[in-house]
Amino acid sequence: MARRNRLKMRLGDLLVHEKVISEDQLNQALKAQKTSGRKLGDLLIELEYLTEQQLLDFLAQQLNLPVLQLSERRLDTNLARLLPEVQARRHRALIVEADDNRALVAMSDPADLTAIDAITAILAPREIELAVVAERQLYDAFDSLYRRTQEIEQYASQLQEESKDETELDLGGSLEGDGDDVTVARLLKSIFADAVQVRASDIHLEPAEKGLRIRQRVDGQLQETMLDEKGIAAALVLRLKLMASLDISEKRLPQDGRFQMTVRGHQIDVRLSTLPTQWGEACVMRLLDQSHGLLSLEQTGMPAALAKKIRYHIGRPHGMILVTGPTGSGKTTTLYGILSELNQPNKKIITVEDPVEYRLPRISQVQVNSKIGLNFGRVLRTTLRQDPDILMVGEMRDQETVEIGLRGAITGHLVLSTLHTNDAITSAMRLIDMGGAPYLVASALRAVLAQRLVRRICEHCKEEHIPDTQQSTLLRSVLPKVPENATFYKGRGCQRCNFTGYRGRVGVFELLEMNEPMIAALRNSDTQGFAEAARSNKDFKTLAEVGFDYALEGITSVDEVLTLAAGTPVFSDEDMQLMQEADDLKLSDSKASGKADSDG
């Protein structure tokens, strides 16, 4: 009762009474509140009259409540769901602990009596205990705890029952409008909403013998959900095919398509690929969030010094610049970042892509269509007659594409393209292997940018890490100049990163700029000489070396650097043997430890 009496005094008056803010500052915030309708505490923070932490500490002191750090707690999904997601987000409240008699509820505004009354009614007959928590921590916890798993399982079960009853399903249209009343549409909307909520880049729908496997790629790692319903995969695939304007009668051959949709306020461009498997058609969907816009070179994680070098090369009137790396390494993001900088009224830019991923104003973007003979070679021959200043080719994929691209680069055009190689050094020789004349490659190629994506250490649970013996040995086998007292970091795991220790990814880049010794080696198709000339360049740093710099800066972990190095040809045969022996030793130790525990 005493706490409720303290709550009856308005927050603004309480802050002025305790001299945390002035009367004038309160009046300014109240004036802004009348026009925006937002909460007073949010406005005071936005106007920089006090910080969020100051507000939390003040509320906790005045109301005699504890301040919680949700990121340090492993929260229970089932307990959190005692308060429905709609109510939790509306009242900015989360159940942290609960039993049959009491519930500890963390709130960003524990002075909100209306919210407290509503929560009390929902959780009755439990007694409510309050705690104060930062609002940004609450929203991170909401996205982690209120997944669509139960909703997806519910719609999957309902769809299975409808299939058994041979209920006619309306499988036309999209996920918007009239289709909302169809179970299959609701199930797909839930799948997409869950993927966007966890920042997934891809969704995999894989029919299995005993059900449907749904996997989402988050920060490069797949997360799996298994549905027991066996009969729903075909209905989902059929609906997706209709949305992507694919041939629904063709189930024996792979198909590719795309469609757009809006999910939780995000404009999502979905690239769909189907593949016939033994249990039915599998689907993989690449999600491109158009609402975020294009990233600048710096936003991809590219260091300022490297971005300056890239800008020098793209500022030259002609030549070829390649961006290389495996699928999913961010090549397209980097290329579009370059295009956005080059996109000026005085530049004619044409792109040839398969497919067009981002639609850009003022740029002529052509999507190839092999079904009607509109392939890369045919489009490229035509584009060179369209008087372009800059030409972007989605991928150097065959001899014809390579030859036309090289000839365009030496006849006054700036040519940008991608290539699937492991590192920058092998890329130039790959062009020759694909049929490019050595003298053309040497004359046209200006720079090669190889890149990878590594996971960022979660900033909210980062701590110092001392590499074990195995990690230290492997590091020194790749990078002999590892400092003796180097400080490394890792994430211990928290609510914000779903206890993985990582949150988000960052680009790692390797730039190879052509010089005279490298050009001479290319003309002679001298693979060994080209590699030696490249490595002797004092300005050249390998992906592993750049990744190691990131580890020293606390951006990523030693494990990510070793994974990066293992994916690029920096290990000798002796190094690979050493890695295998270290893995065998670790496995042997693990088995011995397990046996000891069992004996104990």
ABEGO torsion letter per residue (X at the ends): XAAAAAAABBAAAAAAAAGABBAAAAAAAAAAAAAAGBBAAAAAAAAGABBAAAAAAAAAAAAGBBBBBAAABBBBAAAAAABBAAAAAAAGBBBABBBAABBBBBBABAABAAAAAAAAAAAOABBBBBBBBBAAAAAAAAAAABBAAAAAAAAAAAAAAAAAAGBBBBABEBABEAAAABAAAAAAAAAAAAAAAAGBABBBBBBBAAEBBBBBBBGGBBBBBBBABAAAAAAAAAAAAAAAGBBAABAABBBBBBBBBBBGGBBBBBBBBBBBBAAEBBBBBBBBBAAAEBBBAAAAGBBAAAAAAAAAAAABABEBBBBBEBBGAGAAAAAAAAAAAABBAABBBBBBBOBBABBBBGBBBBBBBAAAGBBAAAAAAAAAAAGBABBBBABBABAAAAAAAAAAAAAGBBBBBBBBBABAAAAAAAAAAAGBBAAAAAAABABBBBBBBBBBBBAAABBBBBBBAAAAAAAAAABAABBAABBBBBBAEBAAAGGAGBBEBBBBBBBBBBBAAAAAAAAAGBAAAAAAAAAABAABBBAAAAAAAAAAAGABBAAAAAAAAAABBABBAAAAAAAAAAAAAAAAAAAAAAAAAAAX
